[in-house]
């Protein structure tokens, strides 16, 4: 093992003999390609891994299987094997599902397979096929007991094959390539973690063979695991063409067939809001587990009508999951990963997955699930079977190591699966590789979160931080347009400034938050660089920049937005924030919602950005998070400012200011205006209470806005800006109201949008103020807000 790369596979007989029917090892960040090398949407046979070793042990002839794979013979793979006293057996009449089970190679002493890898990769998928064939001469293969290990991971220990074909699948994380050579010993950190696939279940549908899965996986039906009375669970299937894979979402995570079948609640006479759909699976309580759940709402008829909770071992993992929001549409795939510590496994040694209605008046009473994957995580000594590691060390009895694993479990899970091409950002893996490590790194790099870029790579990407490449300036520092992977992928590179009030805490917060969040309306983090004391973040490039620039216009190449465009952008941002608030067990509070933190891609799809100030929401039995006041002046929740008690309603207040800004096309604070107009929130609500909100609307929108749409929009802003958080609506309600306003606009637009009039001076200013330390992060220049806001003078903020 060198730099975390599994180079060797060892079979160690414990009872004189070990029999191996077939061996499949796949590594690297492979990509589906066409004949001319162009990337294409994968089909069940189009995935091409960077490294692949398929061996039909004991076979004299190459074997082609029905899933399109070709297995080499022993002779063709002999250079990979070091073994003594081995012989072959075969049984052409054996009743087996695959021909690779009909032959085997039998070892009476230690056997070592060594696999040279050509390129870096996140993982090495090992599939071991075992079947105790007859015809072993004087050896009874049904009693053979043996172990299997890599250089640092015990995969099987004291294993005896059953009297039926069995396949064991493992995922071993790697981070660099190396040539074949003597092992150098175990490497600490994430590279030592390994996983064994224990369950892969197609919930609500039939079993799926390897030929129906791009990565050759096998999915079993859920009949053996589902619990509950007859009629309580209803299965539904739709054609796979119904499943809507959004742009950038890979089909490699799970095949469309998994998303096209679902289990949900049956007839209403059998179920109730307090009923849970439950699946239970046997597990080994001495190990922790990574659980991936797959969802696709193919049962609802309209968006935002289905909300439900998710439980693991009786503990709430997700509250109020709204699939149409987090996935972006009905029938759109979505998955979520969880870590289950061994300490939470109950006495019956079963892992339970449950979904249940939210139990509130939030839509239809239903809950659903499409698929389950359960992976066992290696223990503190790298073993997946037993308490001893390859070097004979015994696993810790305490829970410290498992807590450490839990802390990084999400990132590792993302690496193990998404490294197969399932990353949302469509860029090729660079020379550093995702999850690469360097000596002397800061906290962020040791967590294995995102792709590591060397400083030299960043310099090359930005042409040595060319001033002409600057596309933005914020509180963290300059943002540069860059190109990576031989110019095939444009990125935004945010470089921390030594003068910035933000530092290592915000840098690490941004990496951690974006590494565990995945949503169409959240900006994607590609990677980071922390060499030479630098703090550099690399994001997907958003072609149309910040929302604010398009609200105000003013530039020749930035025309003002129509009312429908503004509504759609606000709806997208609301979806992103709703996901932040509800997509994790605790929820996440952004703390810096503003128009410069809403970015627009080439299709004007809105994505929320800048998570440096984000905080986990309040835990169980807590109503708020007590924390120092930070945020941007003009958007800051006054209740949070007064009490220093943070809730998700603080984001709601800030978003209310965003709504007014998009309507009025003026900054949230403009000290150059008359005193009563300085604060957009106060000024806007004065006109709303008079019933004359159209009087302060952007003149460029004159004559193009449906009055009912405008009224609903203004009403929503007013409910966001309530003085007390308890009186404000949730982001879910904000989203519903804005979608209703869009429906009103679409149903009866006053005239063809885009026939906008020239705008007179609207008293707008491009500044955000920083007074007394409650910082508004400057986007360009800053000015003092004057005496009106002197009460902020003693506050310490961003």
C-alpha positions in Angstrom: 0.0 0.0 0.0 1.5 3.3 -1.1 -0.4 6.6 -0.8 -3.5 4.7 0.0 -3.7 2.7 -3.2 -4.7 -1.0 -2.9 -2.0 -2.7 -5.0 -2.3 -6.3 -3.8 -5.1 -8.8 -3.2 -4.2 -11.7 -0.9 -5.9 -15.0 -0.4 -4.8 -16.8 2.8 -6.1 -20.3 3.3 -6.9 -21.2 6.9 -7.9 -24.8 6.3 -5.4 -26.0 3.6 -7.4 -24.7 0.7 -9.1 -21.6 -0.8 -11.1 -21.6 -4.0 -11.7 -18.6 -6.2 -14.2 -18.7 -9.1 -13.7 -15.2 -10.5 -12.2 -11.9 -9.6 -13.4 -8.4 -10.9 -11.4 -5.3 -10.0 -12.3 -1.9 -11.4 -10.5 1.4 -10.6 -10.4 5.0 -11.7 -12.6 7.9 -12.7 -13.8 6.3 -15.9 -16.2 8.1 -18.2 -18.7 6.9 -20.8 -17.3 7.8 -24.2 -18.4 7.5 -27.8 -16.1 6.2 -30.6 -14.7 9.7 -31.2 -14.0 10.2 -27.5 -16.8 12.6 -26.8 -18.6 12.2 -23.5 -22.1 11.0 -23.7 -25.0 9.9 -21.5 -24.2 6.4 -20.2 -26.1 3.3 -21.1 -26.0 0.0 -19.2 -23.0 -1.0 -21.3 -21.2 2.2 -22.1 -19.2 2.9 -18.9 -15.5 2.6 -19.5 -13.3 2.6 -16.3 -9.8 3.8 -16.3 -8.4 0.5 -14.9 -10.2 -2.9 -15.2 -9.2 -6.4 -14.3 -11.7 -9.2 -15.0 -10.4 -12.8 -14.4 -12.4 -16.0 -14.8 -10.3 -18.1 -12.4 -9.6 -21.7 -13.5 -10.9 -21.1 -17.1 -8.9 -22.0 -20.2 -11.1 -19.9 -22.4 -12.1 -16.3 -22.2 -15.7 -15.8 -21.1 -18.2 -13.1 -22.2 -21.1 -12.5 -19.8 -24.5 -11.3 -20.7 -23.8 -7.9 -19.2 -21.2 -7.2 -21.8 -18.1 -8.0 -19.8 -15.2 -10.1 -21.0 -13.3 -12.1 -18.4 -9.7 -13.2 -19.1 -8.3 -16.7 -18.6 -5.9 -17.7 -15.9 -3.1 -17.8 -18.5 -3.8 -14.2 -19.7 -3.8 -12.9 -16.0 -0.9 -15.1 -14.8 1.4 -12.1 -14.6 -0.8 -10.6 -11.9 -0.6 -13.7 -9.7 2.1 -14.9 -7.3 1.1 -18.3 -5.9 2.4 -21.8 -5.2 0.6 -25.2 -5.1 -2.5 -24.1 -7.0 -4.7 -26.1 -9.4 -7.9 -25.6 -11.4 -11.3 -27.3 -11.1 -14.3 -27.1 -13.3 -17.8 -28.4 -13.5 -19.5 -27.7 -16.8 -22.8 -29.2 -15.5 -22.9 -27.0 -12.4 -26.2 -25.2 -11.8 -24.9 -21.7 -11.7 -26.3 -18.3 -12.9 -23.1 -17.2 -14.6 -20.4 -19.3 -16.5 -17.7 -17.7 -14.4 -18.9 -19.8 -11.4 -18.3 -23.1 -13.3 -14.5 -22.9 -13.0 -12.3 -22.1 -10.0 -8.6 -21.9 -9.1 -7.7 -23.6 -5.8 -4.9 -22.5 -3.6 -3.3 -24.5 -0.8 -0.9 -21.6 0.2 -1.0 -17.9 0.2 -1.9 -16.4 -3.2 -1.3 -12.7 -4.1 -2.8 -10.8 -7.0 -1.1 -7.5 -7.8 -2.8 -4.9 -9.9 -0.8 -2.0 -11.4 -3.0 1.1 -11.8 -2.3 3.6 -14.6 -4.1 6.6 -13.2 -5.3 8.1 -9.9 -8.8 7.2 -8.8 -11.1 7.5 -5.9 -11.9 3.9 -5.5 -11.1 0.3 -6.4 -14.2 -1.9 -6.8 -13.4 -5.5 -5.9 -15.9 -8.2 -6.7 -15.0 -11.8 -5.6 -17.1 -14.7 -7.0 -17.1 -17.9 -4.9 -18.7 -21.3 -5.3 -17.6 -24.6 -3.8 -17.4 -26.7 -7.0 -17.3 -30.5 -7.0 -14.3 -32.1 -8.6 -11.6 -30.9 -6.3 -10.0 -34.3 -6.1 -9.2 -35.2 -2.5 -10.1 -31.7 -1.4 -13.6 -30.8 -0.2 -14.1 -27.2 -1.3 -17.3 -26.9 0.7 -15.3 -26.9 3.9 -12.5 -24.5 2.6 -11.9 -21.7 5.1 -9.9 -18.7 4.0 -9.3 -14.9 4.3 -9.0 -12.2 1.7 -7.2 -8.9 2.2 -5.5 -6.0 0.5 -2.3 -4.4 1.8 -4.2 -2.7 4.6 -7.8 -3.9 4.6 -9.1 -7.3 5.7 -12.0 -8.0 3.4 -12.9 -11.6 4.5 -11.7 -13.5 7.5 -12.3 -17.2 8.3 -14.8 -17.3 5.4 -16.4 -20.5 4.2 -18.4 -20.4 1.0 -22.0 -21.5 1.1 -23.3 -24.3 -1.2 -24.5 -21.7 -3.7 -22.9 -19.1 -5.8 -22.0 -15.9 -3.9 -20.5 -12.6 -4.9 -18.8 -10.2 -2.4 -18.4 -6.6 -3.4 -15.9 -4.1 -1.8 -15.0 -0.5 -2.3 -11.5 0.5 -1.3 -10.6 4.2 -1.6 -7.4 5.2 -3.4 -5.8 8.5 -4.1 -2.8 7.9 -6.4 -1.3 5.5 -8.8 2.0 3.6 -8.4 4.0 0.9 -10.0 4.1 -2.6 -8.7 6.6 -3.0 -5.9 7.0 -4.1 -2.2 4.3 -2.8 0.1 5.3 0.1 2.2 2.9 -0.4 5.0 -0.4 1.3 5.9 -1.1 4.9 5.3 -3.2 6.9 7.8 -6.3 8.9 7.1 -9.1 8.4 4.7 -7.1 6.1 2.3 -7.4 3.3 4.9 -11.2 3.2 4.8 -12.9 0.4 2.9 -16.5 -0.6 2.4 -18.4 -3.8 1.8 -21.7 -3.7 0.0 -24.2 -5.5 2.2 -27.5 -4.7 0.7 -28.6 -3.1 -2.6 -32.4 -3.0 -2.8 -34.7 -1.9 -5.6 -37.6 -0.8 -3.4 -41.1 -1.3 -5.0 -39.7 -3.0 -8.0 -38.2 -6.3 -9.2 -34.7 -7.4 -8.8 -32.2 -6.1 -11.4 -29.2 -8.0 -12.8 -25.9 -6.6 -13.8 -27.0 -6.2 -17.4 -29.5 -3.6 -16.3 -27.0 -1.5 -14.4 -24.3 0.7 -15.9 -21.7 -0.4 -13.3 -22.7 -4.1 -13.3 -24.4 -3.9 -9.9 -27.1 -6.3 -8.7 -30.3 -5.0 -7.1 -32.6 -7.3 -5.2 -36.3 -6.8 -4.6 -37.4 -5.5 -1.2 -39.9 -8.3 -0.4 -37.6 -9.9 2.2 -37.2 -6.6 4.1 -40.4 -4.6 4.0 -42.6 -4.7 7.2 -46.2 -3.9 7.9 -49.7 -5.2 7.4 -51.0 -6.3 4.0 -52.2 -3.3 1.9 -50.2 -0.8 3.9 -47.4 -0.6 1.3 -48.3 0.0 -2.4 -45.8 -0.5 -5.2 -45.8 1.6 -8.3 -43.8 1.5 -11.5 -43.6 3.8 -14.5 -41.6 3.6 -17.7 -38.0 4.6 -17.3 -38.5 7.3 -19.8 -40.6 9.1 -17.2 -37.6 9.7 -15.0 -36.2 13.1 -15.5 -32.4 13.3 -15.0 -31.5 17.0 -14.6 -28.5 18.4 -16.4 -25.3 17.4 -14.7 -26.9 14.6 -12.6 -25.3 11.3 -13.6 -27.2 8.1 -14.4 -24.3 6.2 -12.9 -25.4 6.7 -9.3 -28.3 4.3 -9.8 -30.1 3.1 -13.0 -33.3 4.7 -14.1 -35.1 1.4 -13.3 -34.5 2.1 -9.6 -36.0 5.5 -9.8 -38.9 4.3 -11.9 -40.3 2.0 -9.2 -41.4 3.1 -5.8 -43.0 1.9 -2.6 -45.5 4.3 -0.9 -48.4 4.2 1.4 -51.4 2.1 0.4 -55.1 2.8 0.8 -56.1 5.3 3.4 -58.1 2.7 5.4 -54.8 0.9 6.3 -52.6 3.9 6.8 -52.6 7.0 8.9 -50.4 10.1 9.4 -48.6 8.2 12.3 -47.9 5.1 10.2 -44.3 4.4 9.1 -43.2 2.4 6.0 -40.4 0.2 7.3 -37.6 -1.9 5.9 -35.4 -4.0 8.3 -32.0 -5.7 7.5 -29.7 -7.8 9.6 -26.3 -6.2 10.3 -23.2 -6.8 12.3 -23.4 -4.5 15.4 -19.7 -4.2 15.7 -19.4 -2.1 12.6 -20.7 1.3 11.4 -22.6 1.6 8.1 -23.1 4.0 5.3 -26.7 4.1 4.1 -27.7 5.6 0.8 -31.4 6.2 0.2 -32.9 6.8 -3.3 -36.0 8.9 -3.9 -38.0 9.9 -7.0 -41.5 11.3 -6.7 -43.5 9.4 -9.4 -46.7 9.4 -7.3 -47.5 13.1 -6.8 -49.5 15.1 -9.4 -48.2 18.5 -8.4 -45.1 20.0 -6.9 -44.7 20.8 -3.2 -47.6 18.6 -2.3 -45.7 15.8 -0.6 -43.7 16.2 2.6 -42.4 13.3 4.7 -39.9 12.3 7.3 -37.0 9.8 7.1 -35.9 7.7 10.1 -32.9 5.4 10.6 -33.0 3.1 13.5 -35.9 5.1 14.9 -34.0 8.4 14.8 -35.2 11.2 12.6 -32.6 11.7 9.8 -34.6 14.2 7.6 -37.6 16.3 8.5 -40.1 17.4 6.0 -38.4 16.1 2.8 -39.9 17.9 -0.2 -38.6 16.0 -3.2 -39.9 18.4 -5.9 -37.8 21.1 -4.2 -34.6 19.3 -3.5 -34.6 17.4 -6.8 -36.0 20.4 -8.8 -39.0 18.6 -10.3 -41.4 15.7 -10.1 -40.0 12.4 -11.2 -36.5 13.7 -10.8 -33.9 11.5 -9.1 -32.5 12.4 -5.7 -30.4 10.4 -3.2 -29.0 11.1 0.3 -26.3 9.5 2.4 -26.3 8.8 6.1 -23.8 7.3 8.6 -25.1 4.8 11.2 -22.8 4.3 14.1 -22.6 0.9 15.7 -23.8 2.4 19.0 -27.2 3.1 17.5 -27.9 -0.4 16.3 -30.6 -2.0 18.5 -30.4 -5.3 20.3 -32.0 -7.2 17.5 -29.0 -6.4 15.3 -31.2 -4.9 12.6 -30.9 -1.7 10.7 -34.2 -0.1 10.0 -35.2 2.5 7.4 -38.5 4.2 7.8 -40.4 6.9 5.9 -43.6 8.6 7.3 -45.8 11.5 6.5 -44.9 14.8 8.1 -48.0 14.6 10.3 -49.0 18.2 9.6 -51.4 19.9 7.2 -48.8 20.1 4.5 -50.3 18.2 1.6 -51.2 14.6 0.9 -50.6 12.0 3.5 -48.0 9.8 1.9 -44.3 8.8 2.0 -42.1 7.0 -0.4 -38.8 5.3 -1.1 -37.2 4.0 -4.3 -34.0 2.3 -3.3 -31.6 1.4 -0.4 -27.9 0.7 -0.4 -26.2 -0.4 2.8 -22.4 -0.5 3.1 -20.4 -1.8 6.0 -17.5 0.6 7.0 -14.1 -0.7 8.0 -13.2 -0.4 11.6 -10.2 1.4 13.2 -7.7 -1.3 12.0 -9.1 -1.4 8.4 -11.0 -4.6 8.8 -14.4 -5.4 7.3 -14.6 -8.9 8.9 -13.4 -9.4 12.5 -11.6 -7.3 15.0 -8.0 -7.7 13.8 -6.3 -5.9 11.0 -3.8 -7.1 8.4 -0.9 -6.3 10.8 -2.6 -8.2 13.7 -3.6 -5.1 15.6 -6.9 -5.2 17.4 -9.7 -2.7 16.7 -10.4 -0.1 19.4 -13.0 -1.0 21.9 -14.1 2.6 22.3 -16.2 4.7 20.0 -13.7 7.4 19.2 -12.6 6.0 15.9 -16.1 5.4 14.8 -17.0 9.0 15.6 -14.1 10.0 13.4 -15.3 7.9 10.6 -18.8 9.3 11.0 -17.4 12.8 10.6 -16.0 12.0 7.2 -18.5 9.4 6.2 -20.5 11.6 3.8 -17.4 12.8 1.9 -16.1 9.3 1.7 -19.4 7.9 0.4 -19.5 10.6 -2.2 -16.0 9.7 -3.3 -16.7 6.0 -3.4 -19.7 6.3 -5.6 -19.6 9.7 -7.3 -16.0 9.1 -8.3 -17.4 6.8 -11.0 -18.4 9.9 -12.9 -21.4 10.9 -10.8 -20.0 14.3 -9.9 -22.5 17.1 -10.6 -19.8 19.4 -12.0 -18.9 18.1 -15.4 -15.2 18.5 -15.4 -12.5 15.8 -15.9 -10.4 14.7 -12.9 -7.1 16.6 -12.8 -3.6 15.4 -12.0 -4.2 16.0 -8.3 -7.3 13.8 -8.3 -10.3 14.2 -6.0 -9.5 13.6 -2.4 -5.8 13.9 -2.9 -3.6 14.8 0.1 -0.4 16.8 0.6 1.9 16.9 3.6 1.6 19.9 5.9 -2.0 20.6 4.9 -4.5 22.5 7.0 -7.7 21.1 8.4 -9.7 21.2 5.2 -7.4 18.9 3.2 -7.1 16.3 5.9 -10.9 16.0 5.7 -10.7 14.7 2.1 -13.4 17.2 1.0 -13.4 18.1 -2.7 -10.6 18.1 -5.3 -7.2 19.3 -4.2 -5.5 21.8 -6.5 -1.8 22.7 -6.2 -1.0 26.3 -6.2 0.8 25.9 -9.5 -2.5 24.5 -11.0 -4.4 27.5 -9.7 -1.8 29.9 -11.2 -2.0 28.2 -14.5 -5.8 28.2 -14.4 -6.0 32.0 -13.7 -2.9 33.0 -15.8 -1.1 33.9 -12.6 -4.1 35.8 -11.2 -4.4 38.1 -14.2 -6.3 41.2 -13.2 -8.2 41.0 -16.4 -9.6 37.7 -15.2 -11.3 39.2 -12.1 -15.0 38.7 -12.4 -16.0 39.7 -8.8 -14.9 41.1 -5.5 -16.2 40.1 -2.2 -15.5 40.1 1.5 -13.3 37.0 1.1 -11.2 38.4 -1.8 -11.1 38.5 -5.6 -12.9 36.0 -7.8 -11.1 35.0 -11.0 -12.4 33.3 -14.1 -10.2 30.2 -14.7 -9.8 27.2 -16.9 -8.8 23.7 -15.8 -8.4 20.3 -17.4 -6.7 21.6 -20.5 -9.2 24.4 -21.0 -12.2 22.1 -21.1 -13.8 23.4 -18.0 -14.4 27.0 -16.9 -14.3 27.7 -13.1 -14.6 30.6 -10.7 -11.6 30.8 -8.4 -12.1 32.7 -5.2 -8.8 33.7 -3.6 -8.7 34.7 0.1 -7.1 38.1 0.8 -4.8 38.8 3.6 -6.8 42.0 4.4 -10.1 40.1 4.5 -12.0 39.9 7.7 -12.9 36.4 6.8 -10.3 33.7 7.6 -9.6 30.0 8.0 -12.9 29.4 9.8 -15.0 30.7 6.9 -12.7 28.9 4.5 -13.3 25.5 6.2 -17.0 26.2 6.7 -17.4 26.8 3.0 -15.6 23.5 2.1 -17.5 21.4 4.7 -20.9 22.8 3.9 -20.7 22.5 0.1 -19.1 19.0 0.4 -22.2 17.7 2.1 -24.8 19.6 0.1 -26.0 18.8 -3.4 -28.8 20.6 -5.0 -29.6 22.1 -8.4 -30.0 25.6 -6.8 -26.8 25.6 -4.8 -23.5 26.4 -6.4 -21.2 23.4 -6.7 -17.7 23.5 -5.1 -15.2 21.7 -7.3 -12.2 21.9 -5.0 -9.7 24.0 -3.0 -6.1 24.9 -2.5 -4.4 25.5 0.8 -0.7 25.4 -0.2 1.6 28.2 0.8 -0.9 29.4 3.4 -3.3 30.2 0.6 -7.1 30.0 1.0 -8.5 29.3 -2.5 -11.9 27.9 -3.4 -12.8 26.6 -6.9 -16.4 26.6 -8.0 -18.4 25.9 -11.1 -18.5 29.0 -13.3 -21.8 30.8 -13.4 -22.0 32.4 -16.8 -24.5 35.2 -16.0 -22.9 36.3 -12.8 -24.8 37.7 -9.8 -28.5 38.4 -9.6 -27.9 42.0 -8.5 -26.2 43.0 -11.8 -29.2 41.9 -13.8 -31.7 43.6 -11.5 -30.1 47.0 -12.0 -28.9 46.6 -15.6 -26.9 49.7 -16.5 -24.3 47.8 -18.5 -24.7 47.5 -22.3 -24.4 43.7 -22.1 -26.7 43.2 -19.1 -30.3 44.0 -20.1 -32.8 44.4 -17.3 -34.8 41.2 -16.4 -38.4 40.8 -17.2 -40.9 40.2 -14.4 -41.2 36.5 -15.2 -37.4 36.1 -15.1 -37.3 37.8 -11.7 -39.9 35.5 -10.4 -38.2 32.4 -11.7 -34.9 33.4 -10.2 -36.5 34.2 -6.8 -38.2 30.8 -7.0 -34.9 29.0 -7.7 -33.2 30.8 -4.8 -36.1 29.9 -2.5 -35.8 26.3 -3.5 -32.1 26.3 -2.6 -32.7 27.9 0.8 -35.6 25.6 1.5 -33.3 22.7 0.9 -30.7 24.2 3.3 -33.4 24.5 6.0 -34.9 21.1 5.6 -32.5 18.9 3.7 -30.5 17.7 6.8 -31.6 16.6 10.2 -30.7 19.9 11.9 -31.0 22.1 8.9 -28.5 24.8 7.8 -28.9 28.6 8.2 -27.1 30.5 5.4 -26.7 33.8 7.4 -25.8 35.9 4.3 -28.7 35.8 1.9 -28.5 38.7 -0.6 -28.7 39.4 -4.3 -24.9 39.1 -4.8 -25.0 35.6 -3.3 -27.5 34.4 -5.8 -25.7 33.4 -9.0 -27.1 32.7 -12.5 -25.9 30.1 -14.9 -26.1 30.3 -18.7 -29.8 29.5 -18.6 -30.5 32.0 -15.8 -31.0 29.2 -13.3 -30.5 30.6 -9.8 -28.0 29.1 -7.4 -27.3 30.2 -3.8 -23.6 30.7 -3.1 -21.2 31.8 -0.3 -21.6 29.5 2.7 -18.7 30.9 4.7 -21.0 32.2 7.4 -23.4 29.3 7.4 -24.4 27.6 10.7 -26.0 24.3 11.5 -29.6 24.9 12.8 -30.7 24.3 16.3 -30.6 20.8 17.6 -33.3 18.8 19.3 -35.1 20.6 22.1 -33.5 23.9 20.9 -35.4 26.9 19.4 -32.4 28.9 18.2 -28.6 29.0 17.9 -26.9 31.6 20.1 -24.1 33.2 18.1 -22.3 36.5 17.4 -24.1 38.6 14.8 -22.7 38.3 11.3 -24.3 39.1 8.0 -24.6 41.9 5.4 -25.9 45.3 6.3 -29.4 46.0 5.0 -30.3 42.3 4.8 -29.7 41.6 8.5 -32.6 40.3 10.6 -33.3 42.9 13.3 -34.4 40.3 15.8 -31.2 38.3 15.3 -29.2 41.6 15.7 -31.0 42.5 19.0 -31.0 39.1 20.6 -28.1 37.3 18.9 -30.4 34.3 18.5 -30.2 32.7 15.1 -33.0 30.7 13.4 -33.9 29.9 9.8 -36.4 32.8 10.0 -33.3 35.1 9.9 -32.7 33.8 6.3 -36.4 34.4 5.6 -36.1 38.0 6.6 -33.0 38.5 4.4 -34.9 36.9 1.5 -37.7 39.3 2.0 -35.2 42.1 1.4 -34.1 40.3 -1.8 -37.7 40.2 -3.0 -38.1 43.9 -2.6 -34.7 44.6 -4.2 -35.7 42.5 -7.2 -39.0 44.4 -7.4 -37.7 47.9 -6.9 -34.2 47.7 -8.4 -32.5 49.6 -5.6 -30.1 48.6 -2.8 -31.3 47.6 0.6 -29.5 50.6 2.2 -29.0 53.9 0.4 -27.8 56.7 2.7 -27.9 59.2 -0.2 -31.7 59.1 -0.2 -34.1 61.0 2.2 -34.2 59.6 5.7 -37.5 57.7 5.3 -36.2 56.0 2.2 -32.8 54.8 3.4 -33.9 51.3 4.4 -35.6 49.4 1.5 -37.4 47.1 3.9 -39.0 49.9 5.9 -39.8 52.0 2.8 -41.2 49.1 0.9 -43.5 48.0 3.7 -44.8 51.6 4.1 -46.0 51.5 0.4 -47.3 47.9 0.8 -49.5 49.0 3.8 -50.8 51.8 1.7 -51.7 49.3 -1.0 -49.5 51.2 -3.5 -46.5 48.9 -3.9 -46.6 49.5 -7.7 -45.5 53.0 -7.0 -42.0 51.9 -6.1 -41.8 49.2 -8.7 -38.9 49.3 -11.2 -40.1 51.6 -14.0 -38.6 49.1 -16.5 -41.4 46.7 -15.5 -44.2 49.2 -16.1 -47.2 47.7 -17.9 -45.8 44.1 -17.9 -46.8 42.9 -14.4 -50.1 41.1 -13.7 -51.7 42.9 -10.6 -52.6 39.6 -8.8 -49.0 38.4 -9.3 -47.6 41.6 -7.9 -50.0 41.5 -4.9 -49.0 37.9 -4.1 -45.3 38.8 -4.4 -45.6 41.9 -2.2 -47.7 39.9 0.3 -44.9 37.3 0.5 -42.3 39.9 1.0 -44.3 41.4 3.8 -44.7 38.0 5.6 -40.9 37.5 5.3 -40.2 40.9 6.9 -42.4 40.6 10.0 -40.6 42.1 13.0 -40.6 38.8 15.0 -39.3 35.5 13.6 -42.3 33.6 14.9 -44.6 35.7 12.7 -42.6 35.0 9.5 -43.5 32.3 7.1 -41.2 29.4 6.3 -39.1 29.1 3.1 -41.5 26.4 2.0 -44.4 28.8 2.2 -42.3 31.5 0.4 -41.7 29.0 -2.4 -45.4 28.1 -2.7 -46.4 31.8 -2.8 -43.8 32.7 -5.4 -44.9 29.8 -7.6 -48.5 31.0 -7.3 -47.4 34.5 -8.3 -45.7 33.0 -11.4 -48.9 31.1 -12.3 -50.9 34.3 -12.1 -48.4 36.1 -14.4 -48.4 33.2 -16.9 -52.2 33.0 -16.9 -52.7 36.7 -17.8 -49.6 38.7 -18.7 -50.7 42.4 -19.3 -48.5 42.6 -22.5 -45.5 41.1 -24.2 -42.7 41.2 -21.6 -39.6 42.9 -22.7 -41.3 46.1 -24.0 -39.7 48.0 -21.2 -39.4 51.7 -20.9 -36.3 53.6 -20.1 -35.8 53.9 -16.4 -35.4 57.4 -14.8 -33.0 57.8 -11.9 -34.5 55.5 -9.2 -32.2 56.6 -6.4 -30.2 53.4 -6.6 -26.7 53.0 -5.3 -24.2 50.1 -5.8 -22.9 50.2 -2.3 -23.5 48.1 0.8 -22.4 49.7 4.1 -20.3 48.5 6.9 -21.0 50.3 10.1 -19.5 49.5 13.5 -18.4 46.1 12.5 -21.8 44.6 11.5 -20.4 44.2 8.0 -22.0 44.2 4.9 -19.6 42.4 2.7 -18.6 44.9 0.0 -19.2 44.1 -3.6 -17.5 47.2 -4.9 -17.3 50.3 -2.7 -18.6 51.1 0.7 -20.1 54.2 2.3 -21.1 55.1 5.9 -24.8 54.9 6.6 -24.6 57.9 8.9 -26.2 58.7 12.2 -29.3 56.7 11.5 -27.4 53.4 12.3 -25.1 54.5 15.1 -26.7 52.0 17.4 -24.6 49.3 15.6 -21.4 51.0 16.6 -20.4 48.5 19.3 -21.3 45.3 17.5 -18.6 42.9 16.2 -19.7 41.4 12.9 -18.5 40.2 9.6 
